[in-house]
Amino acid sequence: MAYNTNFDQVGQAFIAHYYSKFDVPDVAARTAGLTDLYDADLSFMTFEGTPVRGRAAILEKFGSLQFRSIQHAITMTDCQPLPDGSILVTVIGQLKKHVKQAARGQRQIYEENRQTLIAYSLASFTSLTVVGILNYFVLNAARGDWIGLIVSTVCQLSSLGLMFSMMKNARNEKNQIVDAGLDLNDPQAFGEYCKDVVILSVLVQILILHSQRWNTCRLSWSFRDPYGLFPSDELFAQTKSVIADAVHLWSQVGNNDNKNGKRGFIKLTDLSPVTRISLMNVRRVADIDIFFAGYAHGDAESFDGRGGLVAHSAYPPLGIVHFDASEYWDLGGEKQKDSAMNNWNLRKTWKINRERRSSKKSKEEQQTVLDLRYVAVHEIGHALGLRHSTFRNSVMNRYYKMAYNSIQPSNKPLKLSKDDEAAIEELFGEMCNRN
């Protein structure tokens, strides 16, 4: 912190220091003597050997200089008495250089603070703008991504606000910077922590852009029944067959010639249990874990019964795909209306995208039979690392197509769109360089 060397303040401090130094105990006499000497222009200062006499001359010579503090000004001077009782303040030769450095230091701190705040503000604004635009228009980001972006933005704005308040400066009558505020670049000051928060928030936003993906082309999948919901091995096998078809659809992307034996970009190995009572149903053994569950089932969000939330999945490396056992699911053949498996509406949770229909469970909605193939392909796509697509005919489109209902069985062939295939190729094509 710097103080103006206006002699109405610092000059009087010099004289008061003299009286204290030479043991003038009478406060009244000391005050009177101070006023008399000062007003009588009997005070002297020498600057590098040149005497400066009188209040007006002193103010003109030293009025714009700065010290870090009054105590600093006193310790940098040598007070000596004169025969006529006035004060001779000998300013050492180094004082001029030191005082100018102090004045320049405040201006420099102010400029450095301003440049630091501008740089960090631009970095925050650029990161927020780019990530926000890409999340909304390109990536169709999940709720978790938006939450991360919002939290990081709040941290950024709070830190920038604190940095701005810390760099508030004080100026004198001549509009010269007297106090530049706290040094934001001082490694021991609080400003350094604010800068770290801004940097970490920007890194979080950059990581949000990095789509979670598998680092291998060889993945395993498993369809199991950990909660013992299937009433028979026959229904378990039939459902597994539908899931296997959905997995196969993704594994064939990149295989444009089935006759030459070439495989797709991804090799997906089936580790599913043979029956619903196998011990392999108890625990997870595969990269992509698929099963039916009801209500609370130990992950980020519980199912809500028939209608509403009917399925969710998670991006790599979590790789889960869960279906609501309360729904009516179409397995591709005759409707099994007596089964606990036969109806659909899709949504993802957490890093886990959300697709939800109306929370009002109408009678019509409760009776709707939804296509397990379509849902499985969509959710397995998420488990492979795909985001939502804005392409209308994409199976990864955010909105479920009501192409199949309780009147029309889902016996039409399901194919991936060019957009779906391009998305898989972008994730796995370069990494999975096929011979």
N, C-alpha and C positions, 0 to 999 in steps of 0.2 A: 504494500500500500504506500502511496506517495502523498506528500503534503506540499502545498504551495509554499514557497519561501517568502511570501509576503511578510514584510518586517513588522506588520501589525501583530503577527502571531509569532513567527520564529525569532525575529529580532528581539522582541520583548523576552522571549525565552532565554536568549543569550544573556541579556542583562540580568534577568532574575537568577540565572545560573551563576553569574559573577557574584552577586550579593550572597548567594548561598555558599559559594566557594570561599569567600573571604569573611565568613562568620558575621553577618549583619543580622542579629537575632530579632530585632524589632520589625515586626511585619509591617506596621504602619509606616515606619521610616523607610523600609525597603520599598514599599509601594510608592510612597511619595518621591523617593529618590529616583525610582524607575521612571515615573511620569515626568519629573522635572528634567532629567537627563535626556529623555527621549524627545520631549517637546522642545527643549532648548537646542536641539540639533547638535548636541555635544558628543553624540555617539560616533565612533570611528569604526571603519572596517578597512582592512588592507587586503587587496586581492592581488596575489603574486607580487607583493612589494609595493603596489600602488595604493596610497590611502584614498579611501572613499569616506567623505565627511558629510554628515547631515542626513536627515530622514529622507528627503526627496531624492537625493543622489543614491542612497542605499536602495530605495524602492525601485528606482529606474534601473539600477545595475543588477539587482538580484530578484526582482519581483516575479520573474518568469521561471526561475530555477526550481528544482524539486529535490526533496530529500525523501528517503523511505519513511522517516518518522522524525519528530522533533528531537527525540533522543539521539537519533543518528546524526542530525545536524549539530547537536552539542558536542558529541564525541569526536566529530570530525573537525572541531575548531579548538583554538587555544585562547581562552579569555584571560586578559591581563588588565590591571588597573592603570590608569593614566594619572599624572599629578593633579589635573584639574577635576578629578573625580569621575570623568566619563569612562566609557568602556572601549577598549581596543580589542576587537575580535579579529584575530589573524587567521584568515582562511588559508589553510595549507595549499600548496601548489597542486596537489592531487585532487583537491575538492572539486575544482571546476570540471575535470574530466569525469570524476565519479558522479557528480550531480547530473551532468549531461547524459551519462550512461543510464542513470536512473530514469531520467525523463524519456530518453529514447526507448528504454526497456518497457515502459508502460504503453507507449504507442505500438511497440513491436508485439507485446502481449495481446493488445487489442486486435491488431491485424491478424495475428496467428489464430486467435480465437474465432474471428470472423471467417477466416478461410477454412478452419476446421469445421465450423458449424455448416458452412455452405457445402463442403465436400460430403459430410455425413448425411446432410439433408438430401442432396442429389442422389447419393447411393440408395437411400431408403426409398425415395420417390420412384427411382428407376426400377428397383427390385419389385416394389409393390405394384407398379403399373404393368410391368411385363408379366409377372406371375398371375396377377388378376385377370388380364386379358387372355392369356393362354389357358388358364383354368376354366374360364367361362366359355370362350369361343372355340377352343381347340381340344382341350383334354376332357371337358365335361366332368370336372373334378368331383370327387366324392365329398360327403359331408365332413369327414375327418380332415381332408385337405383344406376346406374352407375354414374350419375351426382353427387349424394351425396358422393359416394366413391371417385371420383376424387377431389371434393372440399375439403373433409376432408383430403385427402392425401396431397394436396397442402398446407393446413394449418399446417399439421404435419411437412412436410419438411421445411417450412419457419421457424417454431418455433425451430426446431432442429438446423437449420443453424445459427439462432441468438444465441442460447445457445452455440454452438461451438465457435462462434466469441467472445462471452463474456468471455469464459474461457481460452483464449489465455494467456500464461504465459511468463514472462521475466526471463532470467537466467544470472548469472554472469560468469566470466571467468572459474570458477571451476564447471560450469554446475549446480550450486545450484539455486533453485527457489527463485528469488528475488521478483517477483510479480505474484501471482497466478491468477490475473484477478478478475472479479466480482464473488462474491459468489452466485452460482445458487440457494443455499438453504436459502438465506437471505429472510425472508418473506416480507421485505420492498423493495426488489430490483426487477428490471424488469424481471429477470429470472423466478420469481414465476409466472408471467403472461404467459410466454412461456410454462411453465410446465402445466399450466391450459389448454392452448389451445390444447396441445398434448393429455391430458386426455379427454377433451371434444370430440376431433376428434375420438379417439378410441371408445368412447361411441356411437358416431354417427354411426361408422362402425358396432358396435355390434347390434345397433337397426336396421340397414339395414338387418341384418340376420333374425331378428324377423319378420316372415311373418305376415302381417296384417291379422287378423282373427276376426270373430264375437265371442262375449263372451256368446252367447246364442244358443240354439238349435231350438228356435221358432222364425222364421223370417217371415216377410210379403213381398209381392211383388205386384207391380201394373203396368199394361200396360195402358197408357193413351195417349191422343192426345192433348197436350197443345197448339200446333200451328194450330190446325184445318186443318190438311193436308189430312185426309181421306175424300173421296167424298161421302161415304155412310156408314150407320151403318152396312150393310152387310159385306163390306170389312173390317171394323174395327173389327167386331166379328170374321171373318175368320182369320185375322192376330192374334188376341188375342188367338184364339184356338191353333195356331202354337206355340206361346210363352208359353202358358200353358202346352203344351206337353213337351217343353224343360225344363220347371221348374219341371214338374212331373218326368222327367227322373232322375234329381238329387235328388229329394225327396225320390225316391225309393231305393237309395243306402243303403244297410244294411238290406233291407227287402228281405230275401231269400225265404220266404214262404208266398206268397200272400194269401193263403187260411186261414191262422190262424189269419189274421187281424192285424198282426204286421206292424208298420210303419217303415220307414227308419230312418237314423240318424237325419235328419233335418225335421222339420215340417214347410212347407212354406204355409202361408195363403194368399189367393187372396183378395186384396183390390181394384181391378181394377174397374173403372166406368162401368156401364152397357152399356152406349151408348157414342158416340163420343161427344155429346152435353151436357153431364152431367157436373155439377159444379165441380165434383171430378177430372176433367181433368185439372183444373186450377193450382192446387198446389200439391206438393208432400205429400203423406200420408204414404208411405211404406218404409221399409228398403232398398229394391231393386227397384229402379225406372227405368222403361223401356219406351222408346218412340222413335218415328221417328222425325228427324229434318233435316233442310236444311241449309247448310253453317254455319254462326255464330249462335250459340244457347246457349251462356252464360256459357261455360265451358272452359277447358284448350286448346282445339283446335277445330277449325271450320272444317266442311266438305268442300270438294273441288269439288262438282258436280259429275257427272257420272264418274266412274272409280277412281283409286287411293285409297283414304281413304273412306271406306264405313261403318265402325262401330268402336266404341271404348267403353271401360268399365273401371271401377276403382275398386281397391281392397277395402275391408272394412276399415273404416266404411262408406266410401263415397257411395259405392254400386250403381253406375249408369251403365246403359246399353243404348247406343244410336245407332241408325241405320240411315244411310244416306237415306233420302227420294228421292234423285235423282237417286238412283240405281233401277234396275229391280230385283225384289225379287220373287223367286219361293215359293209359299205358299203350295205346295204339291199336287196341282191338275192341272187343266188346266192353261196354261199360260195366264196371264192377261196383254197383251202387251199394252193395252191402259191405264193401271193404272200407277200411279207414283211409285208403289211399285213392283219391280220385278228383281233386279240384285245384285251380291255380291262380295266383296273383303275385307279382314279383317285387322284391325290394332287397337292397343290400344295406348293411349297417356298418358302422364304425369306419374302418378304412375300407371299407364296406360301403358301397354306394346304396342309395335308397331308391326304390321304386315302389310307390304305395298308391293304392287306389283309395277311394273314399273310406273313411273310418266307419261310416254307417253300413252295417252289414244287412243289406236288404235281403229279402227272401230270394229274389232272383240271383243275387250274387252268391248266396250260400249254396244254391243249387247248381251253379255254373261248374262245369267240368273242364279243367284246363289241361293243356298239353304238357306232359312231363318231359317229352323230348325237347320241346322248344325251351322250356325253363332250364333244363339241364345243360343244353348247349350254351345258353346265355351265361349261366352261373359258372360253368367250367371255363368259359372264356375269361371271366374275371379272375378265376383262380390261376389261370395261365399268365395273367398280367395285363389283360386288355381293359381299356377304359370304355366308357359309353361312346357310341358313335352317333353322329348327327345324320348319317345317311339313312334315308327312309326305309330302305329294304334290308338294312343290316340286322342280323340277329342280335347284335350288341346295341341296338337302338334302346334308348332309355325306356321307351313305352312298349309294353307287351301287346302284341297284335292278337286281337280276339278272333283268330282265324279258325279256332276249334272251340266248339261248345258242346253242350250235352246232347244236342240234336245231331250234329255232324261229327262222327268219329275222326280222330286225327290220323288218317291212314295215307295222307299225302306225303311224298318224299320231302324231307327238309334239307335244304342246301344252304351253304354259306354264300354270302354275297362277295363280290369282288373287294368291297371295302373290308370285310372281315378277313379275307385271305391276305390282303395287303397289310393289315394290322399285325397279323401273326408273323408275316415275313419280316416286318420291321423289327419285331421283338427277337425273333430267332434266326432269321435268314442269314445274316452275316456271321453270327456265332456258330451256327450249325452248317458249316461249309460241307456240303455233300460231295462225295466222290463221283 
